[in-house]
Amino acid sequence: MARRARPGGAGTGRRDRRRGAVVTPPDFHHARPGTPADAWTTALAARELPALSLPTARDRLVVAGAHPDDETLGAGGLIRTAAAAGWRVEVVTATAGEGSHPHSPTHPPQRLAAARRAELRAAISVLAPEATVRCLDLPDGGVAAHESDVVAALVRIIGTDGDDVLLCAPWRGDGHPDHEAVARAAAIAASRTGAQLLEYPVWLWHWGGADDLPWDEAVRLPLDAATLGVKRDAIAAHASQVRPLSDRTGDEVLLDGDLLAHFDRDEVFVAPTGPTEDDALDLVHRDRRDPWQVDSFYERRKRALTLASLPREHYGRVLEVGCSVGALAVDLAGRCDTLLALDSSETAVDLARTRTADLDHVDVRGARVPGDWPEGRFDLVSISEVGYFLSPRELDEVIARARAALTDDGHLLLCHWRHQPVGWPLAGPAVHAAFLATGAPVLVEHHEPDFLLHVLGRPA
């Protein structure tokens, strides 16, 4: 938490990804008077927030922070509660917090970073002795430029078991750019893995008032006296923030009693209900009109093998999920009566429509599966190079929908890169293994070092 000032300030617009509104971030400083803790206590007491209880279907807690102490202040009670319940607890901080005292005469950034990493380990050992602690060592104050690195790290930590994970991160409206960058990354990681997401405010309590908290999404974690006592001990372990580094100018205390009072009560979290905007694939297509190099020999050969693997020369109705720029759609169009091609990227849809403009029997639509799965049945369903851009839960639903959408003698075409996409929990072999686990008859199977191809029949 401990930042000298909020970079940016009034007049700088940012977009709230959940609500689509452009809002102005607050201009605040840790040393300026903020909202008194008593004002928040009164506001919280006036509302009966739903009580947060640990979900019984999960047994892992992953807590992300922007700087050492964020997680202790905002979610220390949750960490303690989860550890006491036998959960596996993992804590990751994006930065080492080396920028908290930019004018310190005694602690240059490297020394302060080492001290704060050690303080983080000490604090977490108080809250959850068996917890693992990681520091990504991204630049303090510059996390927004490394947001994709945070996404990749969180996805890697969560893995393919997102249904077991409660992911807790700073609130997306907290007002500090590092906090909000970690928050956005956590929301994307939760979407990609299927983890349940909670967000904890930190700076909001200092700069905000009752109108600034989304009460309709807020939940409260009651903390008993013993848990509050442990949390106080953990906060005290962040010595560089709660005590002066020295008596010299530039080494002043950052978290004084007024600030700390905001965290000496029940914890409040935001449980977001709206969809998370994940525009990574659209950005890929916007940055490069041919992001997958569809005219390279590798891609042309792969498409030729794909077409040669189809057991029938001609199909009636075909569905292609994940058409990208439309290269495979053009090839499939020559083997069917009608083709419905889908992609979640608006840019990709525009490019695919241009590529297939002279093919009247091809319909290219923007859609994100499984939610936008089309009506009707198909003689061929192609799912190529898109399965690993789904969460494990979404993949299960896509498998079910694809099976149900096949005609009685329909075929399912799968082709995926074998390697692990950075920032996504699944790789091609895992995608194919999930389809094969349904017991569908394997009609064609082709393995290469870089890609895997299957054609499956409809399961009995």
C-alpha positions in Angstrom: 0.0 0.0 0.0 2.6 2.5 1.1 3.0 5.0 -1.8 4.0 8.6 -1.3 1.4 9.8 -3.8 -1.0 8.6 -6.4 0.7 9.2 -9.8 -1.7 10.9 -12.2 -4.5 12.4 -10.3 -7.5 14.5 -11.2 -8.1 15.0 -14.9 -6.7 11.7 -16.0 -9.5 9.4 -17.3 -9.6 5.7 -17.1 -12.2 3.1 -18.1 -14.0 0.9 -15.6 -13.9 -2.4 -17.4 -16.9 -3.8 -15.7 -19.3 -0.9 -16.2 -17.9 0.7 -19.4 -17.9 4.2 -17.8 -15.0 6.6 -18.0 -14.2 7.7 -14.5 -11.6 10.1 -13.0 -9.2 8.5 -10.5 -8.8 10.3 -7.2 -5.9 12.6 -6.4 -4.6 11.7 -3.0 -1.5 11.5 -0.9 -0.8 9.2 2.1 0.2 12.1 4.3 -2.8 14.2 3.6 -5.8 13.9 5.9 -8.2 11.3 4.5 -11.6 9.9 5.4 -11.6 9.1 9.2 -11.9 5.4 10.0 -14.9 6.2 12.2 -16.8 7.5 9.1 -16.3 4.2 7.4 -17.2 2.3 10.5 -20.5 4.2 10.6 -21.2 3.7 6.9 -20.5 0.0 7.2 -22.7 -0.4 10.3 -25.6 1.2 8.4 -25.6 -1.6 5.9 -26.2 -5.3 6.4 -23.6 -6.7 4.1 -23.7 -10.4 3.2 -21.3 -12.4 5.3 -18.4 -14.0 3.4 -17.7 -17.6 4.2 -15.1 -19.8 2.6 -16.7 -21.6 -0.3 -16.8 -25.3 0.5 -16.0 -26.4 -3.1 -12.6 -24.7 -2.9 -9.5 -25.3 -0.9 -6.8 -22.9 -2.2 -6.5 -19.2 -1.6 -4.3 -17.2 -3.9 -3.8 -13.6 -2.8 -2.2 -11.1 -5.1 -0.9 -7.6 -4.2 0.8 -4.8 -5.9 3.3 -4.1 -3.0 4.3 -6.0 0.1 1.7 -5.1 2.8 -1.3 -4.8 0.5 -2.3 -8.4 1.1 -1.9 -8.1 4.9 -3.9 -4.8 5.1 -6.7 -5.8 2.8 -6.9 -9.5 3.2 -4.9 -10.5 6.3 -7.9 -11.8 8.1 -9.0 -13.9 5.1 -5.5 -15.3 4.8 -5.6 -16.3 8.5 -9.1 -17.7 8.2 -8.2 -19.8 5.2 -5.0 -21.1 6.7 -6.9 -22.1 9.9 -9.4 -24.0 7.8 -6.6 -26.1 6.3 -6.6 -24.3 2.9 -3.4 -24.1 0.9 -2.4 -20.4 0.8 -0.3 -18.7 -1.8 0.7 -15.0 -1.8 2.2 -13.2 -4.7 3.3 -9.5 -4.9 3.9 -7.8 -8.2 6.6 -5.5 -6.9 9.0 -5.5 -3.9 7.8 -2.0 -3.0 11.2 -0.3 -3.5 9.5 3.0 -4.3 7.9 3.6 -0.9 10.6 6.0 0.3 12.0 7.6 -2.9 14.0 10.2 -1.0 15.4 8.0 1.7 19.0 8.9 2.6 19.5 5.5 4.3 17.6 3.0 2.1 18.3 3.0 -1.6 15.8 1.1 -3.7 17.7 -2.2 -3.7 18.1 -2.2 0.1 14.5 -1.3 0.6 13.3 -4.0 -1.8 15.2 -6.6 0.1 13.8 -5.4 3.4 10.3 -5.4 2.2 10.5 -8.9 0.7 11.7 -10.1 4.1 8.9 -8.2 5.8 6.4 -9.9 3.5 7.7 -13.3 4.4 7.6 -12.5 8.1 4.0 -11.1 7.9 2.7 -14.1 6.0 4.4 -16.5 8.4 2.4 -14.9 11.1 -0.9 -15.3 9.2 -0.3 -18.6 7.4 2.9 -20.4 8.4 2.7 -22.9 5.6 1.9 -20.4 2.9 4.1 -19.9 -0.2 5.3 -16.3 -1.0 6.4 -15.0 -4.4 7.6 -11.7 -5.6 7.5 -10.9 -9.3 9.9 -8.0 -8.9 8.2 -5.8 -11.4 9.0 -2.1 -11.2 7.2 -0.3 -8.3 5.0 2.3 -9.9 5.1 0.7 -13.3 3.0 -2.4 -13.0 0.6 -1.3 -15.7 3.3 -1.7 -18.3 3.7 -5.3 -17.2 0.1 -6.3 -16.8 0.4 -9.3 -19.1 3.3 -10.6 -16.9 1.0 -10.5 -13.9 -1.7 -12.4 -15.8 0.8 -15.0 -16.9 2.1 -15.5 -13.4 -1.3 -15.8 -11.8 -2.5 -18.2 -14.5 0.6 -20.3 -13.9 0.0 -20.3 -10.1 -3.6 -21.3 -10.5 -3.1 -23.8 -13.3 -5.9 -25.9 -14.5 -7.5 -26.3 -11.1 -9.3 -23.0 -11.1 -12.4 -24.5 -9.7 -10.5 -25.1 -6.4 -9.2 -21.6 -6.1 -10.4 -18.4 -4.5 -8.3 -15.6 -6.0 -8.1 -12.3 -4.0 -6.6 -9.1 -5.4 -6.8 -5.4 -5.0 -10.0 -3.7 -6.0 -10.2 -2.4 -9.6 -11.4 1.0 -8.4 -8.7 1.5 -5.7 -7.2 4.6 -7.3 -3.6 3.6 -7.4 -2.3 2.5 -10.9 -0.3 -0.4 -9.5 -3.2 -1.7 -7.5 -5.6 -1.4 -10.5 -3.1 -3.1 -12.8 -2.9 -6.1 -10.5 -6.7 -6.0 -10.1 -7.2 -6.1 -13.9 -4.7 -8.9 -14.3 -6.3 -10.9 -11.5 -9.8 -10.5 -13.1 -8.4 -11.8 -16.4 -6.6 -14.7 -14.7 -9.8 -15.6 -12.9 -11.8 -15.5 -16.2 -9.2 -17.7 -18.0 -8.9 -20.3 -15.2 -12.4 -20.4 -13.6 -11.1 -19.2 -10.2 -13.5 -17.3 -8.0 -12.5 -13.7 -7.6 -12.7 -11.3 -4.6 -11.2 -7.8 -4.6 -10.0 -5.9 -1.5 -10.0 -2.1 -1.3 -6.9 -0.5 0.3 -6.6 3.1 -0.7 -10.4 3.5 -1.1 -10.7 3.7 2.7 -8.3 6.7 2.7 -9.6 8.8 -0.2 -13.2 7.6 -0.6 -16.6 7.9 1.0 -19.7 5.8 1.2 -20.8 6.6 -2.3 -17.5 5.2 -3.8 -18.0 1.6 -2.7 -20.1 -0.7 -4.9 -22.4 -1.8 -2.1 -24.3 -4.2 -4.3 -21.2 -6.3 -4.7 -19.7 -5.8 -1.2 -19.4 -8.7 1.3 -18.0 -8.7 4.8 -15.7 -11.1 6.5 -16.2 -10.9 10.3 -13.0 -11.0 12.2 -13.0 -12.2 15.9 -10.6 -10.7 18.4 -8.0 -13.4 18.0 -7.9 -13.0 14.3 -7.6 -9.3 14.6 -4.8 -9.7 17.0 -2.9 -11.9 14.6 -3.5 -9.5 11.8 -2.1 -6.6 13.9 1.0 -8.7 14.5 1.3 -9.3 10.8 1.0 -5.6 10.0 3.6 -4.8 12.5 6.0 -7.1 10.6 6.0 -4.5 7.8 8.4 -2.4 9.9 9.6 -0.2 7.0 6.0 1.0 6.5 4.7 1.3 10.1 7.8 2.8 11.7 10.3 5.4 10.4 13.3 4.1 8.7 15.4 6.6 10.7 15.0 10.0 12.2 16.2 11.7 8.9 14.1 13.5 6.4 12.8 11.1 3.8 12.6 8.2 6.2 9.3 9.1 7.7 6.6 6.6 8.7 4.2 5.9 5.9 1.4 4.0 7.6 0.4 6.1 10.6 -2.2 5.2 13.2 -5.0 7.0 11.2 -4.3 4.9 8.1 -3.9 1.7 10.0 -7.2 2.2 11.8 -9.0 1.4 8.5 -7.8 -2.1 8.7 -8.5 -2.9 12.4 -12.0 -4.1 11.8 -14.0 -6.7 9.8 -12.7 -7.0 6.2 -14.8 -5.9 3.3 -14.4 -7.3 -0.2 -15.9 -6.7 -3.6 -17.3 -9.8 -5.3 -17.6 -8.6 -8.9 -20.6 -9.9 -10.8 -20.2 -8.5 -14.3 -18.2 -10.0 -17.1 -14.4 -9.4 -17.4 -13.1 -7.7 -20.5 -10.2 -9.8 -21.9 -9.2 -8.2 -25.2 -5.9 -10.0 -25.6 -6.9 -11.9 -28.8 -8.5 -8.8 -30.3 -5.3 -6.8 -29.6 -3.3 -9.5 -31.3 -5.4 -9.0 -34.5 -5.4 -5.3 -34.2 -1.6 -5.1 -33.8 -1.0 -7.4 -36.8 -3.4 -8.1 -39.6 -2.0 -11.7 -39.9 -0.9 -12.6 -36.4 -0.7 -16.3 -37.1 1.1 -16.0 -40.4 -1.6 -17.9 -42.2 0.3 -17.7 -45.6 3.4 -19.3 -44.2 4.4 -22.8 -45.4 3.7 -24.2 -41.9 0.2 -22.9 -41.8 -0.6 -23.8 -45.4 0.7 -27.3 -44.9 -1.2 -27.7 -41.7 -4.5 -26.6 -43.4 -3.8 -29.0 -46.3 -3.4 -31.9 -43.8 -6.5 -30.8 -42.0 -8.6 -30.9 -45.2 -7.0 -34.2 -46.3 -8.0 -35.7 -42.9 -11.7 -35.0 -43.4 -13.4 -38.4 -44.0 -16.0 -36.9 -46.4 -15.4 -34.9 -49.6 -18.5 -32.8 -48.9 -20.5 -31.7 -45.9 -23.8 -30.0 -45.6 -23.8 -27.5 -42.7 -20.4 -26.7 -41.1 -19.5 -24.7 -37.9 -16.0 -23.3 -37.4 -15.3 -22.1 -33.9 -12.4 -19.6 -33.8 -12.0 -18.6 -37.4 -9.5 -15.8 -36.8 -8.8 -14.1 -40.1 -10.7 -16.7 -42.2 -7.9 -18.7 -43.9 -9.3 -22.1 -42.9 -12.9 -20.8 -43.5 -12.0 -20.3 -47.2 -10.7 -23.9 -47.4 -13.7 -25.4 -45.6 -16.1 -23.3 -47.8 -15.0 -25.5 -50.8 -16.1 -28.6 -48.9 -19.6 -27.7 -47.7 -23.0 -26.2 -48.6 -23.0 -23.6 -45.8 -20.4 -22.5 -43.3 -20.9 -20.6 -40.1 -17.6 -19.1 -38.8 -17.3 -17.6 -35.3 -14.7 -15.6 -33.5 -14.7 -13.5 -30.3 -12.4 -10.8 -31.8 -14.3 -8.1 -33.6 -11.1 -7.3 -35.6 -10.7 -10.9 -36.6 -14.4 -11.0 -37.7 -13.9 -8.0 -39.9 -10.8 -9.5 -41.5 -12.5 -12.9 -42.0 -15.5 -11.2 -43.6 -13.2 -9.4 -46.0 -11.4 -12.6 -46.9 -14.7 -14.5 -47.5 -16.6 -11.6 -49.1 -17.1 -13.4 -52.4 -18.4 -16.6 -50.7 -22.2 -16.2 -50.4 -22.6 -19.4 -48.4 -20.2 -18.3 -45.6 -21.6 -16.4 -42.6 -18.9 -14.9 -40.3 -20.2 -13.8 -36.9 -18.8 -12.3 -33.7 -19.4 -14.8 -30.9 -17.7 -16.0 -27.7 -18.3 -19.7 -26.9 -19.7 -21.4 -25.0 -22.1 -18.5 -24.2 -22.9 -17.6 -27.8 -23.0 -21.1 -29.1 -25.3 -21.1 -32.2 -28.6 -23.0 -32.6 -29.0 -26.0 -34.8 -27.0 -29.1 -35.7 -24.0 -29.4 -38.0 -22.4 -32.1 -40.1 -19.0 -30.9 -39.2 -17.8 -28.9 -36.2 -14.2 -27.5 -36.5 -12.5 -26.3 -33.3 -9.0 -25.3 -34.3 -6.4 -23.4 -32.4 -9.0 -22.0 -30.0 -9.4 -24.6 -27.3 -6.6 -23.3 -25.1 -8.1 -19.8 -25.1 -10.9 -21.2 -22.9 -11.0 -21.8 -19.2 -11.1 -25.5 -18.2 -14.8 -25.0 -17.2 -15.6 -23.3 -20.6 -13.8 -26.1 -22.4 -16.0 -28.7 -20.7 -19.1 -26.8 -21.8 -17.8 -26.4 -25.4 -17.2 -30.1 -25.5 -20.8 -30.8 -24.4 -22.2 -28.3 -26.9 -20.1 -29.6 -29.7 -21.2 -33.2 -29.1 -24.9 -32.1 -28.9 -24.6 -30.0 -32.1 -23.3 -32.9 -34.3 -25.7 -34.7 -36.6 -25.9 -38.4 -36.1 -23.1 -39.1 -38.6 -21.4 -35.8 -38.0 -17.6 -35.2 -37.5 -15.7 -33.1 -35.0 -12.4 -31.6 -36.3 -9.7 -30.7 -33.8 -6.3 -29.1 -34.5 -4.1 -27.4 -32.0 -0.5 -26.2 -31.3 1.1 -28.6 -28.9 3.0 -26.0 -26.8 1.9 -24.0 -23.8 0.4 -20.5 -24.7 1.8 -17.9 -22.2 -0.9 -16.6 -20.0 -3.4 -19.4 -20.5 -3.9 -22.5 -18.4 -4.4 -25.1 -21.2 -2.2 -26.5 -23.9 -3.2 -28.3 -27.1 -2.7 -31.9 -25.8 -4.9 -31.2 -22.8 -7.6 -29.8 -25.0 -7.6 -32.9 -27.2 -7.4 -35.2 -24.2 -10.6 -33.6 -22.8 -12.4 -34.3 -26.1 -11.0 -37.9 -26.3 -12.2 -38.6 -22.7 -15.8 -38.4 -23.9 -15.3 -41.8 -25.6 -16.0 -40.4 -29.1 -14.7 -42.7 -31.8 -11.3 -41.6 -33.3 -11.5 -41.5 -37.1 -8.2 -39.7 -37.8 -5.2 -39.0 -35.6 -2.1 -37.1 -36.6 0.8 -36.1 -34.3 3.7 -33.8 -35.1 6.2 -32.0 -32.8 4.3 -28.7 -33.2 0.6 -29.6 -33.6 -1.9 -32.3 -33.0 -4.9 -33.2 -35.2 -8.0 -35.4 -34.6 -11.2 -36.1 -36.4 -13.8 -37.7 -34.1 -17.2 -39.2 -34.7 -20.3 -38.6 -32.7 -20.2 -40.5 -29.4 -22.7 -43.3 -29.0 
